């Protein structure tokens, strides 16, 4: 008999498909995708249960810190509205600014929500959801690449739409149905992580085949970093498993030995993979470096007026110093944030840390990072696998704007809790002693 599936579990499982659902049923609420709005509401209710209700795991000090962050966040929003000459009480404008800056608060919300979702659904069920969604995305990506290359999945390439046909365009970087090749690759990577760690305990042919399919699908994304992380991770799991099962001699363990050889041959002879591998090897970091430089120059551009300021004149230039620091402390106006380099077409992106500082300022950035660090360290126990997984996340934030990816954030934090063996203690008791 099947166990009852809770509403948060259903919305967690269907979260990666909200764009496709909207394409099939294009209904908007307050100007937003109805499925995104409903899912957000469900997760907010779960988060409220974490803070104050049935799944309460935040102590008084933790609530105070979160409240401080929340107050600071909304104060910054109000400051931005005043700075940009926008009305404070206009609901549509405030909603727009809230949506643009939501990543200043969503990481904490998703982290705490993931704790409750695992407690509600159970680690086994949530693990299967993450793995199956990663597998399904990879299948969609493979089928799309080989059979429907003229179907574009990109809201930029398809103005006013998310999916459109464009004859003769050929295969681009694969996105699955997630509108972003980087998001697609990293979502698949989370499934590979869970399966990989499980393979050390329970080696089976099905899991091995699923890893191969997901690795193949990930490669079509053309995303460098997830591909490198997947390679390093699987190699480490392979050798660790070989050491653990060195004394055993059966069919499953023979497959462990020869499977990487077949994977290598398969990837080597595939022309689609070859073209994407060439991108990984030939294209450098020039574009990303240009974008990062633009971001830094935008933050500190007003400091150029301080070149004439000396130790003896510093007190006579207080006003200039304050003015020069406003972007660093309070964030950059939207029109300056989206500025492009002359004739290059590049815009500030691809670095979550710089995005946070650009939009919300250096003070808020450090406050958010500090609180997130305290929560994570109180929720998990550091181990080799956890450190590796956290390191991947921190580097991914540096290479991408993944701080914006709502789907990825809740799936990542949920995966973090799953791979941490120590986290199991929080889900076996009614009232966990957590956090901060």
N, C-alpha and C positions, 0 to 999 in steps of 0.2 A: 504493500500500500504506500502510495506516494505521500510524502510529507507535505503539509500545507505550505504554500509559497507566499511569503509576505509581500505587501505592496512595495516597500523599499527594495526588496530583492528583485522584483520584476523590473522596476525602473533602473536599477543598477545594471541588469542584464541587457536592457534595451537602449541604454544610454548611447552606445556607439552608432545607433541607427536612426537618431533623431533627425538628421539631415535628409535621409532617404524617406522617412515617414512624412516629413514636411513636404517633400517633392510629390508624394502620392496624395497628400491631403494638405494643401497650402492654406492653413488657417493661421492668422496672427492675432496676438493679444498684446496691446500696448506697443504694437510695432514689432513684436518678437515672435519667433517660431513658437507655436502653441505647445509643442511637445517639449521644447526646451524650458518654457515657463513652468509647465506642470512638473517636470522632473526637478527643476530648481526648488519649487515649493515643497515637494516631497522630501528632498534632501535637507531643506531648511527645517522642516518638522522633526526629522531625525536628529539634526544638529541641536535643536532645542531640547530634545529628550536627553542628549548627551550633557548639555549644560545644566538643565534644571529638572529633568523628569526621570523616567524609568531607567535610562541607561546612564545616569549621572556619574561621571568619572573625573569631574573637575572640582578641585578643592577651592576654598575661598580665595587664596592667593592667586590661583590660576584665573579665576573669574575676574579679579581685580585687574590683572595684566591684560586680559582680553578686552575688558571694558575700556581700559586706558587706550589700547590700540584702536578700538572702534571709535572712541571720541576723537582721537587724533585724526583718524581717517576721514570722518565726516567734517571736521574742521578744515582739513585740506581741501575737500570738495567745495565747501562754502567759499574758501579763499580763492580757489580757481574760478568759481562763478563770478565773484566780485572783480577779480583781476581781468577777466575776459569780458566785463561789462554785460553779464548775463543776469536775468532776474532770479532771485533766490527761491521764489515760490512758484516757479513754472515747473509743473510736474514732468512734462515731456523733456525739457532741457536737463532737469536734475537727473532723470532716468538715463539720459544719454551720457552724462558725465559719470554717473555711477557705473554704467556698463563699460565705459572706456577705462575706468580705474579699478574695476572689480578685483583684479588680480592682487591688489594690495591687501585683500582680506580673505579671498577664496582659498588660498593654500591651507590656512589654519582651519577653516570651516570643513574643507574636504578631508583633512587629516583626522579630525575628531569624528566626522561623519563616518569615515571608513571603519573606525573602531566599533561604532554602533552597528553598522551593517554586518560586519563579521560576527558580532555577538547575536544578531537577529537571525542570520541565515546559516551560520556555521562556517568554519574554515574550509571544509571539504567542498561544500556547494559553491562558495565564492571562488575557490581555486578552479573548479571546473568551468565556471562562467568566464573567468578571465582567459583560461586556456582555449576554450571553445570559441570565444570571440576573436582571439588572436588567430586561431586556425581558420575560421570563417573569412576573416579579412584577407588572409594570405591566399585562400582559394579564390575569392573575388578578384584579387589583384592578378593572379595568374590567368584566370579566365578572361578578364578584361584585356590584359596585355596581348594574348594570343588570338582572341576571337572578336573583340570589340575595340580595336585600337582607335577608331574614329569617334568613340564616345568620350567626350571630355568631361572630367569631374573636377571642376574648378570654378568658383564664383567670380574669379577675375577674368578668365577666358570665356566665361559664359555670362555676359552682363545681364543682371536681373534674374539669373537662373543659377542653379548649382550643377546641373547636368545638361549637356547639349551635344548634338552630332555635328562634326566638322569633317567632311570628307577629305581624305588625303593628308591629314595632319600627322598621321602615324603615331606610334607609341611615345608617350612622354614619361616623365617620372611618375611611377605608379602611386596612387593615393587610396586605392580601395574605394570606399564610399565616404571617406573622412575629410575630403576637400584639401588635404595637406599631405604631401609625401613624407615629411618628417614625422607628423603625427601617426600616420599609417605605419611607418617603420618602427617607431617606439612602442606602439601598442602591440605589435607582433613580438617585439623583444621582451615585453613583460611576460607573455605566454611562454617564450623560450626559457626565461629565467625559472619559472615555476616548474616546468617539465624537466629542465636540466637538474635542478636540485632534487627533484623526485627520483630521477634516474639513478642517483647515488644510493637510494634506498630500495627502489623497486624497478629493476630493469625489465622492460618488455618491448616487444616489437612494435606495438601500436604507438607508444610514446616516441620511439626512435623515428618512425615514419612521419609522425606529426612534426617533430623537430625539423626533419629534412624539408618537408613541405613549407613550413613557416620560414625557414632560412632561405629557401628558394624565393618565396613570395617577398620577403624583406629585401632581397637583392634588387628587385625591380624598382624599388623606391629611389635608388640612386643616392641614398643617404649614407654618407661616409661613417659618421660616428656610431650609429646603431649597428652597422655592419661590422665595424672593428670590435666593438664591445661583444657582440654575439660570437665572433670568431675566438676572441681571447677566452671568453667564458666557457664555450663548448670544448675548447682544447683543454682547459684546466679540469673541467668535469670529466673529460675522456681519460686523462692520465690518472686522476684521482680514483676513478672507478676501476681502472685497470689494476691499480695498486691494491684496492680493496678486494678485488675478485681474482687476484693473481693465482691463488691456490685452487680455484674452481675451474672446471673444464666441462662446459656444456654448450649447447647451441646458442643460447642467448648471449653468452659472453664471447663466443666466437664472432657473432654479429657485431658486438661492440667493437671488436678489433677491425673488422673489414668494412663496417659501415662508413667511416670517414674516407676510406679509399674510394668507395663508390660515389660519395658526395663530391669528392674532389674531381673525379673523372666527369661526372654529370655536369658540374658547374663549368669545367674547363671546355667541354665540347659544345655548350649551349651558346649560340650566337647572341641571344638576348642578354645573357649574363656577361658575355665578353664585352659588349658595348658599354654596359653599365660599370663593369670593372675598369675599363679604360678611363671612364670619367673619374672614378675614385683615385686612379693612379696619376692622371694627367692634369686634372684641375686642382689648383692650389687653394690657398686661403686668401687670395688677393681681395676678392669681393667682400668677404667677411671682415677683413682688416680695414677696408675702406669704410664700411658701415660703422665699425667700432670707433674709428678715428673721427668720423662725422659726429657720432654721439658725444664723445669726449669734448670735441671742439664746441659743440652746442652748449654743453653744460658750463664750460669755462670761458666762453667767448667774451663775457663782460670783464673778465679779469685782466684783459689786455690793457685796460685803462689804468691799471695799477702799476704799470711798469715804471712810472716816475715816482712812485711812493717809496720813501726811505724810512729808516728807523726814526729819524729826527722829524719827519713830516707826517708820520702815520696818524697822529691824533687830529691833524687838520684835514684828513681825508676819510674820516669815519663814514660820511655819507656815501662816498664812492665805494668804499669797502662793502657796506651793507647792500648797495645796489648790485655790485658785482657778484655778491654771494646769493642773491635771491633765487637764481635757477638751481644752484647746488642745494639750497636748503628747502625750497618749496616746490621744485619741479619746473619744467619748461612748458610754456603755453602750447596748446595743440598745434597751432599754425607753424610754430618753430620746430616742434617735435617731428612733424611730417615733412620737413624741408628736404629737398633733394640736392645733391651735389651738382654743380653747374654742368649741364649737358651729359651727365653720366647716367641719370635716371635712377641712381641708387638712393634708397631711403633708409633711415635708421631702423634697424631690426636685427634679429638673429642673436640677441644677447639679452637674456632676461634680467641680469643684474643691472645693466645700463638702462634698460627699459624702466625698471623700478625707480632708479635714481632720477631719470629724466622726467617721469610723470609725477612722482610723489616726493622726491627729495631725499637727501642723504640721511637725515635724522629718522624719517619714517622707515627707510631701508634697514638701518641698523636695529631699530626697534622690532620690526617684523622678523628679521633674521634671528635676533636674540630669543624672542618668544618661541619661534618655531624650533630652535635648537633645544630649548628647555623641554618643550613638549615631546619631541622625538626621543631625547635621551631618557626621559621619564617613562616612556612607553615601551622602549625596546632595550635589549641588552646588546652591547657592541660585540660582534663576532666577526670572523673573517668574511663570511658571506654578506653580513649586514654592512660592513665597512665598504666592501666592493660595490654593493648595490647603492649605497649612499653616494659613493664616489662617482658612480655612473650618473646619478641624478644631478649632482652639483656641476659636473662637466657638461651635461646635457643642457642645463640652464645657461651655461656660458656660450654654447654653440648654437642655441635655438631660442626662440621666444616661447618656449614651452610653458612659461608662467601663465600664458593666456589660455592654454589648452585645458579647459575644464574637465573634459572626458579623461584625458591623460592623467591629470592630477589625482583624481579620486581613485583611478585604477592603480596608479603608482603607489600611493600610500597604502592602499589595501594589500598590494603585493608585498610591500615592505613588511607589513605586519604578519603576512602569511609565511614568508621565508625566515622570519625570526622565531626560532623555536621557543624562545623565552616568552614571547607574546601570548603563548597559549594560556598562561596563568591568568590573564585578564578575562578570558572567555569561559572559564570554568567556575567562576564565582559570581554571585548575584550583584555584589556591589564592589567593583574593583577599587583599590586604593590608588588613585591616580589624581591628578596630574599636577605637577609643579608644586 
